[in-house]
């Protein structure tokens, strides 16, 4: 079982806040999760829920205005919060790599694809120009880019969105990282290319025994790719557990809303049918609601939900947790 493996990444009580003209904005609150070697953890939620900020904290890429604190923030038993810059640089890109949201803007438009890929190889491995070039060609071929040697001379604007994403994946896996963070890896790609990119990530994971944190707003992608899921709302974990358990026996109204908003075969037959949606918006960080953060949008809200922010409740031998005062209420809608 996954839970018997040694923990690769352990995050416990992670808090991230930002200094601003409106005061301190608490973007992530008491977030805890673990990642194990070779597994995929899916982190899902709407835009503004704290998913990407969490990934940037792991990579130590947050701006100077950010304050990061945690009880545990360890990668392979190394404290990410107490490392110096040299130690962080050694891990970043080599043992922990990241694919960013928009491949079209993640690549530097002023340099060729080959230059950007070979600089990564040179930084971490060194070697002669011929050796570095051969490794770059191998990587581009590995991620499914045809005529790899010719593509080394291409600039980012000469590539399609899917091709750019493959280049980003090639750069990310150049050092065979133990952990790959994929932040919305299929954003702005058509359905066919999305499937190809997800299949590529799955193949690379098996080849390298690489753990993946898959960050997305699309719970269907997580259901396809991940063993475990963490549902975030307003910077908090509202539900987490094994993917099959959470989807088949969801306990939080927000998870229920995300699942209900997915297109179904019935919707596809009724072309004009309107998909259900969750009313309202994610809370303003400078003006959070009292009590449960989801209560202004929840159809099951009771007085206690407006007064107290709930603690996590465990189900199924602690593998399934939910942050809700009435965790069974949403089963009425299934």
Secondary structure, DSSP 8 states (H G I E B T S, - for coil): -GGGS-EEEEEEEEEEEE--TTS-EEEEEEEEEEEETT-EEEEE--TTSSHHHHHHHHHT---TTEEEE-SEEEETTEETTT--HHHHHHHBTTTEEEE-S-HHHHS-TTSBHHHHHHHHHHHHT---HHHHHHHHHHHHHHTT-SSHHHHTT-BGGGS-HHHHHHHHHHHHHTT--SEEEEESTTTT--HHHHHHHHHHHHHHHHHHT-EEEEEES-HHHHHHH-SEEEEEETTEEEEEEEHHHHHHT--SHHHHHHHHTS--HHHHHSTT-------S----TTS--SSSTTGGG-TT--HHHHH----EEEETTTTEEEE-TTTTGGGGG-
